[in-house]
Amino acid sequence: MKSTELKLIVQEKYGKIAGASEGDEKGSCCCSPDGCSSADYTVFSEKYDQLEGYNPDADLNLGCGIPTDFAGIKQGDHVLDLGSGAGNDCFVARAIVGESGHVTGIDFTIPMLIKAEENRKKLGYSNIDFMEGDIEEMPLPDNSYDVVLSNCVLNLVPDKHKAFREIMRVLKPGGHFCVSDVVIKGEMPDKMRSDAELYVGCVAGASEYDKYVNIIRNAGFVDIVIHKEKQIILPDTSVPVISDGNTPGIFSITLSASKPMINS
């Protein structure tokens, strides 16, 4: 399947999630475009309700970590959230940056952007904006952000090399990113990797753990830190999930890395 086809599948599925009524597809990110199974895939997500700035209307249970916990965001920072969805991480980040900072969310799914903007208007925030864009080719200026966030989105991007080069480009010198994402340890079966249903559902688009870290390193980032790692036990027992060094395993990780300062 070509990357353009995969992107269309992702857009269609997440568009349906954004438009779903409360309790329908909310949190069921690991489904095919034609419908959801009965499995509870909220095993990927973590609870945000204890965080300042949390907005339940923006929480669709589509994440696999809480990157704002480890992002080192400061008051006054300019923050970019990749694949911002309904705005969950943006609203939490906004509570940290305060009135003097700014948060931008970028997403390529129009229904998600509409939902995020509705949430922003309800809260009356003027220092958050949501914009349409592709993470592989962001319509954003160079050297503009102190911190870049992403939550269970980069695993859905076909070309992760491009994505991390773009993150490098838009970060200010000395800036950093913090992302939560899904990675694979061990060799996953080819069929699983090519299965569009699992691709949209966070698994088949995931990179192998060491390869993922090497992509970040090859993009020029330094000070790579793995803050959190959690094995994902999927309800589908046909998927191998035990990681003992020989059999493959699915993990959510939260990691950060920095863009080097420009030498004077």
Backbone bond lengths (Angstrom), bond angles and torsions (degrees), N, CA, C in turn:
res aa  C-N    CA-C-N  psi(-1)  N-CA   C-N-CA  omega(-1)  CA-C   N-CA-C  phi
1 M - - - 1.457 - - 1.521 109.93 -
2 K 1.341 116.48 132.05 1.452 121.44 -179.10 1.527 110.47 -73.78
3 S 1.347 114.85 156.78 1.461 118.92 -177.38 1.519 111.60 -61.87
4 T 1.339 117.43 -34.49 1.465 119.48 178.95 1.521 111.11 -64.63
5 E 1.327 116.93 -38.00 1.465 120.38 178.10 1.522 110.86 -67.29
6 L 1.328 116.17 -40.50 1.461 119.91 179.07 1.522 110.88 -63.75
7 K 1.328 116.08 -40.68 1.465 119.72 178.94 1.521 111.05 -63.08
8 L 1.323 117.02 -38.69 1.458 120.27 178.80 1.526 111.14 -64.99
9 I 1.334 116.66 -38.42 1.467 120.45 177.61 1.522 110.42 -64.16
10 V 1.337 116.01 -44.36 1.463 120.46 178.99 1.526 110.04 -61.31
11 Q 1.334 116.68 -46.11 1.469 120.34 179.87 1.524 111.17 -59.61
12 E 1.326 115.36 -44.69 1.461 118.78 -177.96 1.520 111.39 -63.81
13 K 1.350 116.38 -45.85 1.463 119.27 -177.11 1.516 111.40 -65.25
14 Y 1.334 116.92 -48.06 1.460 119.27 -176.83 1.522 111.88 -72.27
15 G 1.333 115.99 -24.57 1.460 118.80 171.32 1.518 111.69 -64.63
16 K 1.347 115.75 -40.04 1.462 119.81 177.30 1.525 111.47 -65.73
17 I 1.326 115.94 -39.49 1.465 119.56 178.97 1.525 110.27 -62.78
18 A 1.349 116.07 -43.40 1.469 120.39 -179.40 1.516 111.87 -62.06
19 G 1.336 116.15 -35.17 1.456 119.96 -177.21 1.508 114.38 -90.45
20 A 1.323 117.26 -3.59 1.462 120.59 -176.89 1.519 110.70 -71.59
21 S 1.305 116.15 149.18 1.457 120.45 175.82 1.513 109.49 -74.64
22 E 1.313 116.74 161.96 1.468 122.49 -178.68 1.521 110.43 -54.86
23 G 1.352 114.91 126.27 1.453 119.42 176.39 1.506 115.00 90.60
24 D 1.359 118.49 -5.27 1.461 119.63 178.66 1.516 110.48 -81.35
25 E 1.371 115.87 -92.42 1.454 119.18 -176.86 1.514 111.86 -95.46
26 K 1.296 118.06 6.06 1.454 120.65 -178.15 1.523 110.47 -58.50
27 G 1.315 115.20 121.42 1.450 120.27 178.78 1.513 114.22 86.48
28 S 1.334 117.69 -5.51 1.457 119.48 -178.45 1.522 109.89 -96.74
29 C 1.322 116.05 64.23 1.461 119.85 -173.55 1.509 111.87 -76.21
30 C 1.299 118.46 -16.47 1.456 120.20 -173.69 1.514 110.88 -98.79
31 C 1.331 115.39 60.08 1.453 121.20 -177.48 1.514 110.23 -127.30
32 S 1.313 116.16 164.99 1.452 120.71 173.92 1.516 108.86 -82.11
33 P 1.346 118.56 165.07 1.454 120.45 177.53 1.518 113.30 -62.65
34 D 1.348 117.65 -18.75 1.456 120.80 -175.82 1.521 113.77 -93.07
35 G 1.311 117.06 -5.11 1.453 118.27 179.86 1.505 112.24 156.07
36 C 1.342 115.56 172.48 1.461 121.03 -176.37 1.521 110.64 -111.39
37 S 1.298 114.88 148.90 1.455 119.27 171.18 1.517 108.61 -82.75
38 S 1.324 116.17 175.96 1.458 119.75 -179.08 1.522 112.30 -84.59
39 A 1.349 117.38 -2.80 1.460 120.71 -177.81 1.518 111.03 -67.59
40 D 1.308 115.13 145.30 1.459 121.18 179.79 1.527 109.33 -91.90
41 Y 1.335 117.10 100.26 1.457 120.92 -177.62 1.520 112.74 -92.05
42 T 1.320 117.02 12.52 1.463 119.23 172.79 1.527 110.72 -70.87
43 V 1.345 116.87 1.60 1.461 119.80 174.44 1.532 110.42 -60.96
44 F 1.333 117.12 -19.74 1.456 120.36 178.42 1.524 111.72 -76.45
45 S 1.315 117.49 -32.85 1.463 121.41 -167.79 1.520 112.90 -86.95
46 E 1.332 115.46 162.87 1.462 122.39 175.85 1.521 109.29 -126.10
47 K 1.325 116.00 158.61 1.457 120.45 -174.38 1.525 111.79 -80.15
48 Y 1.309 116.07 130.71 1.458 123.62 -179.18 1.526 112.79 -103.72
49 D 1.339 117.44 -9.66 1.465 119.87 -164.22 1.525 114.11 -65.77
50 Q 1.337 117.69 -9.20 1.460 119.35 178.04 1.521 112.27 -92.96
51 L 1.331 117.90 -1.85 1.457 121.67 -173.99 1.521 111.89 -92.28
52 E 1.321 116.00 141.97 1.456 120.89 174.45 1.526 109.17 -64.32
53 G 1.313 115.95 137.12 1.457 121.02 -178.88 1.514 113.95 90.40
54 Y 1.328 116.83 -5.73 1.462 120.14 -178.16 1.518 111.17 -61.75
55 N 1.328 115.81 133.45 1.460 122.15 178.09 1.528 107.84 -125.95
56 P 1.332 118.23 108.86 1.467 120.30 -175.83 1.524 113.43 -59.09
57 D 1.338 117.46 -28.58 1.465 119.72 178.59 1.523 111.97 -66.76
58 A 1.321 116.46 -21.85 1.469 120.58 -179.12 1.520 112.87 -95.97
59 D 1.316 117.77 -5.38 1.461 122.06 -175.99 1.515 109.88 -97.47
60 L 1.338 116.99 102.38 1.464 121.81 179.63 1.525 111.91 -100.89
61 N 1.333 116.58 13.23 1.471 122.19 177.98 1.529 112.70 57.57
62 L 1.326 115.87 39.48 1.461 120.61 -177.72 1.523 112.82 -103.97
63 G 1.321 118.88 0.92 1.451 121.16 -178.09 1.516 112.62 -88.91
64 C 1.326 115.35 177.04 1.472 120.60 176.46 1.525 110.01 -136.16
65 G 1.314 116.69 24.46 1.450 122.76 179.42 1.522 108.98 174.21
66 I 1.333 116.03 -173.52 1.462 121.61 176.32 1.526 107.49 -129.92
67 P 1.323 118.09 83.11 1.464 120.30 -174.39 1.517 114.29 -61.92
68 T 1.328 117.60 -27.35 1.467 119.38 179.69 1.524 111.82 -63.63
69 D 1.331 117.91 -22.29 1.472 120.73 179.04 1.523 112.25 -65.68
70 F 1.321 116.74 -25.84 1.464 120.86 -173.21 1.532 112.73 -121.15
71 A 1.331 117.25 5.19 1.463 120.78 -170.21 1.518 114.06 -81.20
72 G 1.326 118.14 -10.81 1.461 119.51 -179.82 1.510 113.28 60.88
73 I 1.320 117.06 34.53 1.465 121.44 179.19 1.526 109.26 -70.09
74 K 1.317 116.21 139.45 1.466 121.71 -179.68 1.523 109.94 -119.99
75 Q 1.315 114.77 159.02 1.460 120.44 176.18 1.525 109.26 -58.00
76 G 1.310 116.05 133.96 1.459 121.52 179.44 1.518 114.62 90.52
77 D 1.334 117.99 -7.32 1.465 121.05 -179.46 1.524 111.79 -66.37
78 H 1.321 114.90 153.24 1.466 122.54 168.23 1.523 106.78 -101.84
79 V 1.337 115.74 119.92 1.461 122.27 -171.86 1.526 109.21 -118.69
80 L 1.326 115.82 139.81 1.454 122.46 175.99 1.524 108.64 -118.69
81 D 1.340 116.40 130.08 1.464 121.61 177.96 1.524 108.51 -112.24
82 L 1.326 116.26 120.48 1.462 122.22 -177.85 1.519 110.49 -89.48
83 G 1.335 116.22 127.17 1.461 119.92 -175.98 1.508 110.44 68.15
84 S 1.320 115.36 53.62 1.471 121.86 -168.05 1.519 114.39 -72.15
85 G 1.323 118.46 -12.73 1.456 120.61 176.24 1.515 112.69 56.04
86 A 1.323 116.23 -132.07 1.464 121.14 179.99 1.522 112.85 -82.75
87 G 1.331 117.89 2.35 1.461 121.35 172.15 1.514 116.18 102.91
88 N 1.320 118.58 11.17 1.460 121.18 -173.32 1.529 113.11 -53.94
89 D 1.335 117.18 -57.13 1.460 120.15 -178.41 1.524 112.28 -68.74
90 C 1.324 116.42 -28.71 1.467 119.98 178.60 1.521 111.61 -63.97
91 F 1.329 117.14 -42.23 1.459 120.10 -178.01 1.528 111.57 -70.32
92 V 1.329 116.14 -34.27 1.470 119.49 175.52 1.530 109.77 -68.40
93 A 1.328 116.90 -43.05 1.466 120.54 178.68 1.519 111.19 -63.63
94 R 1.317 116.36 -35.78 1.468 120.21 -179.39 1.530 111.20 -64.21
95 A 1.317 116.77 -34.68 1.461 120.15 177.85 1.526 111.07 -65.01
96 I 1.330 117.17 -26.33 1.465 121.27 -179.58 1.523 111.15 -85.45
97 V 1.337 117.67 -44.24 1.476 119.90 -176.98 1.520 112.08 -71.76
98 G 1.346 116.58 -23.95 1.463 120.41 178.05 1.516 112.50 73.24
99 E 1.317 114.67 -169.86 1.466 120.70 -177.61 1.522 112.43 -67.30
100 S 1.328 117.52 -25.69 1.460 120.57 -176.87 1.526 113.16 -84.55
101 G 1.325 117.89 -9.14 1.457 121.40 179.53 1.514 111.51 -101.18
102 H 1.332 115.00 -175.33 1.464 119.81 179.88 1.523 108.59 -149.22
103 V 1.330 115.65 143.54 1.462 121.93 179.05 1.518 108.96 -126.06
104 T 1.324 116.09 130.92 1.460 122.60 176.03 1.515 108.88 -118.32
105 G 1.319 116.08 132.30 1.453 121.08 173.43 1.509 109.45 -111.02
106 I 1.327 116.79 136.14 1.461 121.20 178.14 1.521 109.31 -122.76
107 D 1.334 115.95 135.83 1.460 121.25 -178.78 1.522 107.34 -153.67
108 F 1.341 117.08 152.88 1.467 117.91 178.84 1.524 112.55 -107.88
109 T 1.346 116.38 9.97 1.455 121.20 178.03 1.526 109.16 -104.95
110 I 1.327 116.25 109.77 1.467 121.02 -172.92 1.529 112.74 -58.98
111 P 1.346 120.70 -45.15 1.467 118.73 178.74 1.526 113.13 -59.02
112 M 1.341 117.21 -33.65 1.464 119.56 176.48 1.529 110.59 -66.99
113 L 1.323 116.56 -42.23 1.466 120.28 178.95 1.527 111.33 -62.65
114 I 1.323 116.26 -39.58 1.465 120.61 178.12 1.522 109.97 -63.32
115 K 1.326 116.27 -44.45 1.469 120.60 -179.91 1.529 110.65 -63.88
116 A 1.331 116.57 -42.02 1.463 120.59 179.28 1.525 111.26 -62.74
117 E 1.325 116.25 -42.61 1.465 119.84 -179.72 1.523 111.21 -67.25
118 E 1.310 117.43 -36.14 1.470 120.72 174.94 1.523 110.36 -61.28
119 N 1.320 116.36 -43.48 1.468 120.67 178.51 1.528 111.11 -63.75
120 R 1.329 116.61 -41.47 1.466 120.59 179.54 1.536 110.75 -62.08
121 K 1.316 116.52 -44.58 1.465 120.38 -178.55 1.520 111.38 -64.19
122 K 1.331 117.45 -38.83 1.463 120.64 178.10 1.530 110.98 -60.12
123 L 1.332 116.39 -36.24 1.459 121.54 -178.56 1.522 112.49 -85.85
124 G 1.319 117.13 -16.56 1.459 121.31 176.91 1.514 114.88 74.14
125 Y 1.338 118.02 23.75 1.462 120.38 -178.69 1.530 110.56 -80.42
126 S 1.321 115.46 135.63 1.461 120.49 177.86 1.518 112.65 -106.26
127 N 1.320 117.75 -7.25 1.469 120.01 -179.01 1.530 112.63 -110.56
128 I 1.336 115.16 30.62 1.463 122.83 168.82 1.519 106.77 -129.29
129 D 1.326 116.56 136.59 1.458 119.10 170.78 1.520 109.51 -136.50
130 F 1.321 114.53 151.12 1.456 121.51 179.36 1.522 108.52 -120.71
131 M 1.331 115.74 135.28 1.458 119.49 -175.94 1.519 110.83 -137.83
132 E 1.335 114.98 152.81 1.450 121.19 177.16 1.525 109.87 -81.04
133 G 1.333 116.51 137.33 1.452 119.30 177.18 1.512 111.90 179.24
134 D 1.322 115.48 157.39 1.457 124.35 178.44 1.522 108.37 -97.75
135 I 1.312 117.39 129.40 1.467 122.02 -176.96 1.528 111.49 -61.66
136 E 1.327 117.23 -28.39 1.461 120.58 179.83 1.531 112.43 -75.14
137 E 1.310 116.56 -15.10 1.470 120.82 -178.59 1.528 108.38 -153.98
138 M 1.303 116.58 75.02 1.464 121.15 -171.82 1.531 112.39 -76.04
139 P 1.323 116.84 134.52 1.461 121.19 178.30 1.530 111.23 -81.53
140 L 1.330 115.56 57.85 1.456 121.91 -173.64 1.531 109.72 -133.29
141 P 1.324 117.51 149.92 1.468 120.46 -178.42 1.523 113.07 -73.88
142 D 1.319 115.75 158.91 1.463 121.99 177.13 1.527 110.85 -66.12
143 N 1.331 116.02 152.84 1.470 122.68 167.62 1.525 113.65 52.80
144 S 1.339 116.18 48.80 1.469 120.15 -170.47 1.525 115.21 -113.94
145 Y 1.338 118.42 -18.99 1.462 119.90 -170.67 1.529 111.53 -123.22
146 D 1.330 113.83 142.76 1.468 120.10 175.93 1.517 111.23 -78.21
147 V 1.338 115.83 -37.84 1.465 121.37 -176.04 1.525 109.17 -139.46
148 V 1.329 116.25 137.45 1.461 122.40 171.94 1.524 108.32 -115.28
149 L 1.327 116.18 133.66 1.462 123.08 178.57 1.519 110.17 -116.67
150 S 1.314 116.46 158.51 1.459 121.77 168.44 1.522 107.54 -162.52
151 N 1.330 115.95 145.54 1.463 120.13 -176.39 1.521 110.28 -135.26
152 C 1.327 115.88 102.83 1.461 123.01 176.44 1.525 111.91 58.07
153 V 1.332 115.24 42.45 1.461 121.52 -178.15 1.522 111.88 -123.33
154 L 1.316 117.77 -41.80 1.461 120.20 -175.89 1.524 111.78 -62.47
155 N 1.331 117.55 -27.15 1.459 119.81 175.22 1.524 112.22 -64.89
156 L 1.320 117.53 -18.54 1.461 121.97 177.73 1.520 112.78 -90.75
157 V 1.331 117.41 -6.49 1.464 121.82 -178.25 1.531 108.90 -85.15
158 P 1.333 118.14 124.51 1.465 119.70 -177.11 1.528 113.79 -60.74
159 D 1.344 117.83 -43.60 1.464 121.30 -176.87 1.525 109.40 -110.25
160 K 1.315 116.06 92.93 1.463 120.06 -177.52 1.527 111.80 -72.18
161 H 1.332 117.43 -25.72 1.466 119.99 174.87 1.524 110.02 -59.90
162 K 1.333 116.31 -47.48 1.467 120.74 177.93 1.521 110.76 -61.73
163 A 1.327 116.21 -43.18 1.463 120.35 -176.79 1.526 111.04 -59.78
164 F 1.328 117.37 -46.83 1.467 119.20 -178.01 1.530 112.07 -73.61
165 R 1.328 117.44 -28.57 1.468 118.67 172.94 1.528 110.68 -66.42
166 E 1.321 116.55 -36.61 1.453 120.50 177.05 1.528 111.40 -67.97
167 I 1.331 116.37 -39.47 1.464 119.29 175.59 1.516 110.32 -60.27
168 M 1.327 116.34 -44.00 1.461 120.99 177.15 1.532 110.83 -58.52
169 R 1.314 116.57 -43.29 1.468 121.05 -176.64 1.530 112.71 -64.02
170 V 1.344 117.60 -43.04 1.465 119.60 -173.11 1.525 112.86 -83.99
171 L 1.345 117.57 -17.57 1.462 119.75 177.60 1.524 111.06 -72.18
172 K 1.317 115.49 145.50 1.454 120.49 170.87 1.531 109.14 -69.37
173 P 1.336 118.71 151.99 1.468 119.78 172.46 1.530 110.13 -54.84
174 G 1.319 116.22 129.48 1.462 120.79 -176.43 1.512 113.63 86.64
175 G 1.340 116.92 -7.25 1.458 120.78 176.60 1.522 110.76 -74.42
176 H 1.320 116.62 174.24 1.453 119.82 -176.70 1.518 111.15 -148.35
177 F 1.324 115.41 162.74 1.459 120.11 173.03 1.521 109.27 -117.16
178 C 1.334 115.17 159.22 1.463 121.87 171.12 1.526 107.14 -142.29
179 V 1.328 116.44 119.50 1.455 120.51 -176.64 1.519 110.37 -128.36
180 S 1.327 115.19 147.94 1.459 122.17 165.89 1.520 106.52 -107.22
181 D 1.327 116.01 135.65 1.454 119.07 -173.87 1.523 110.09 -153.59
182 V 1.320 115.79 170.56 1.450 122.38 178.43 1.520 109.12 -106.52
183 V 1.315 117.02 131.00 1.463 122.42 178.21 1.524 109.69 -132.33
184 I 1.323 114.69 165.24 1.457 121.98 -178.57 1.520 109.08 -113.85
185 K 1.313 116.27 136.09 1.464 121.10 169.03 1.524 107.86 -109.73
186 G 1.313 115.95 127.64 1.451 120.19 -175.33 1.517 110.35 90.10
187 E 1.302 117.06 178.29 1.461 122.80 -174.81 1.525 110.33 -93.54
188 M 1.343 115.72 116.53 1.455 120.15 177.32 1.525 109.31 -83.95
189 P 1.327 118.44 147.31 1.468 121.03 177.86 1.525 111.52 -59.11
190 D 1.342 116.23 144.48 1.469 120.82 -178.43 1.519 111.87 -57.84
191 K 1.331 117.27 -39.26 1.456 120.46 -178.00 1.527 111.03 -61.15
192 M 1.332 115.56 -38.30 1.455 119.60 -179.54 1.530 110.91 -65.83
193 R 1.325 115.91 -38.99 1.458 119.88 -179.22 1.517 111.77 -68.58
194 S 1.322 116.88 -31.35 1.467 120.33 -176.22 1.515 113.23 -92.95
195 D 1.294 117.07 -3.61 1.461 121.38 -176.98 1.521 109.83 -77.83
196 A 1.322 117.44 115.08 1.467 120.86 -176.08 1.517 111.99 -64.37
197 E 1.332 117.14 -30.31 1.467 119.76 179.46 1.522 110.13 -61.45
198 L 1.343 116.46 -46.74 1.448 120.01 179.65 1.521 110.95 -73.41
199 Y 1.342 116.61 -29.30 1.463 119.41 178.75 1.519 110.11 -59.46
200 V 1.322 116.47 -49.24 1.458 120.44 178.07 1.518 109.57 -65.48
201 G 1.327 116.70 -27.39 1.444 121.28 -177.52 1.501 115.05 -91.43
202 C 1.310 118.79 25.41 1.463 121.79 167.22 1.514 115.46 87.73
203 V 1.331 119.52 -11.50 1.459 119.36 -170.41 1.524 112.49 -103.84
204 A 1.331 118.30 -56.01 1.461 119.81 -170.81 1.521 112.91 -68.32
205 G 1.328 118.20 -20.00 1.453 120.15 176.88 1.513 113.51 -88.38
206 A 1.314 116.74 -1.90 1.459 120.70 -175.97 1.519 111.08 -75.98
207 S 1.329 115.67 145.36 1.463 122.17 176.47 1.514 110.81 -88.19
208 E 1.319 115.08 159.96 1.461 120.25 172.27 1.530 108.53 -67.53
209 Y 1.296 116.00 143.27 1.471 123.36 -170.47 1.534 112.65 -50.46
210 D 1.325 116.86 -55.81 1.471 119.53 -177.25 1.520 111.73 -66.39
211 K 1.329 116.87 -36.61 1.465 120.38 178.03 1.526 110.03 -62.73
212 Y 1.312 116.41 -41.18 1.469 121.38 -179.97 1.529 110.39 -59.77
213 V 1.323 116.49 -47.25 1.463 120.35 179.71 1.528 110.63 -64.73
214 N 1.329 116.86 -37.11 1.461 120.14 179.27 1.526 111.94 -67.86
215 I 1.319 117.62 -34.68 1.466 120.44 175.61 1.531 109.88 -59.73
216 I 1.334 115.32 -42.90 1.466 120.57 179.04 1.522 110.29 -64.18
217 R 1.309 116.32 -45.42 1.472 120.59 -179.74 1.530 110.96 -64.23
218 N 1.327 117.22 -42.00 1.458 121.41 -178.87 1.524 112.67 -68.94
219 A 1.335 116.53 -21.72 1.462 120.25 175.88 1.520 111.84 -76.06
220 G 1.345 117.41 -8.34 1.461 122.04 176.23 1.502 115.23 104.57
221 F 1.330 117.09 5.75 1.467 119.45 -178.99 1.526 111.21 -76.98
222 V 1.315 114.89 152.76 1.466 122.04 178.82 1.528 108.99 -126.39
223 D 1.334 115.37 170.88 1.470 121.92 176.78 1.527 111.86 55.34
224 I 1.313 116.22 49.50 1.464 121.36 178.80 1.531 109.25 -73.64
225 V 1.328 115.53 125.90 1.468 121.31 -178.03 1.526 109.28 -130.07
226 I 1.339 116.41 127.49 1.467 121.20 172.45 1.526 106.99 -91.08
227 H 1.314 117.09 111.38 1.464 121.19 -176.36 1.525 112.77 -86.19
228 K 1.319 115.97 -33.15 1.459 118.91 -174.63 1.523 108.88 -153.89
229 E 1.317 115.35 144.80 1.461 121.19 179.12 1.522 108.17 -143.00
230 K 1.337 115.96 131.55 1.467 119.80 -177.66 1.515 109.58 -141.62
231 Q 1.314 116.47 128.60 1.458 119.33 176.40 1.520 109.90 -73.67
232 I 1.335 115.70 138.24 1.458 121.67 179.29 1.525 108.55 -99.94
233 I 1.315 115.97 118.73 1.460 121.49 176.89 1.523 107.84 -98.30
234 L 1.313 116.52 105.49 1.458 120.38 -177.12 1.522 111.50 -81.14
235 P 1.333 116.71 145.39 1.467 119.39 178.43 1.517 112.73 -63.92
236 D 1.332 117.55 -26.75 1.456 121.27 -179.24 1.530 109.28 -72.99
237 T 1.292 116.98 104.24 1.469 120.65 -174.78 1.524 112.86 -70.36
238 S 1.346 117.44 -10.54 1.457 119.03 177.70 1.519 112.10 -77.27
239 V 1.341 116.42 -12.59 1.457 121.14 178.50 1.525 108.91 -90.20
240 P 1.315 119.10 124.11 1.467 119.94 177.71 1.514 110.42 -67.46
241 V 1.327 116.93 128.55 1.461 119.86 -174.05 1.524 113.77 -128.47
242 I 1.303 118.10 -6.78 1.459 120.16 -176.34 1.525 109.59 -89.01
243 S 1.316 116.52 122.60 1.452 120.65 -179.00 1.520 109.77 -106.57
244 D 1.337 116.08 102.72 1.457 119.88 -179.77 1.531 111.42 -120.48
245 G 1.336 114.69 18.01 1.447 119.71 -178.76 1.517 112.29 97.51
246 N 1.328 117.60 -17.12 1.456 121.41 179.59 1.519 111.92 -117.90
247 T 1.325 116.96 -40.82 1.452 120.48 179.81 1.517 109.92 -96.25
248 P 1.330 117.56 150.79 1.466 119.98 -175.23 1.520 112.94 -73.41
249 G 1.298 115.89 157.61 1.457 121.59 177.67 1.514 110.70 -143.69
250 I 1.311 116.19 154.03 1.452 123.68 -179.94 1.525 108.15 -108.90
251 F 1.316 116.88 128.03 1.457 121.46 -175.55 1.526 111.27 -131.30
252 S 1.326 115.27 145.04 1.461 119.54 164.40 1.531 106.94 -98.18
253 I 1.323 115.09 136.92 1.456 119.95 177.14 1.518 108.93 -130.26
254 T 1.315 115.92 150.20 1.458 122.12 170.85 1.514 106.78 -120.08
255 L 1.326 116.04 122.19 1.457 120.03 -177.46 1.512 110.88 -139.57
256 S 1.334 115.32 159.56 1.451 120.98 177.95 1.514 109.14 -133.67
257 A 1.326 116.62 160.15 1.454 122.84 174.26 1.517 107.72 -159.49
258 S 1.335 116.24 160.55 1.458 121.61 -172.81 1.517 112.73 -117.33
259 K 1.318 115.14 150.86 1.459 121.76 171.18 1.534 107.14 -86.17
260 P 1.326 117.81 129.65 1.482 118.65 -178.43 1.518 112.23 -60.94
261 M 1.322 114.61 150.40 1.449 119.93 171.83 1.522 109.50 -70.36
262 I 1.334 116.49 146.72 1.454 120.31 177.02 1.518 108.74 -74.81
263 N 1.327 117.30 128.87 1.451 120.48 178.85 1.525 111.13 -67.87
264 S 1.314 115.38 133.81 1.467 119.06 -179.97 1.514 110.41 -81.47
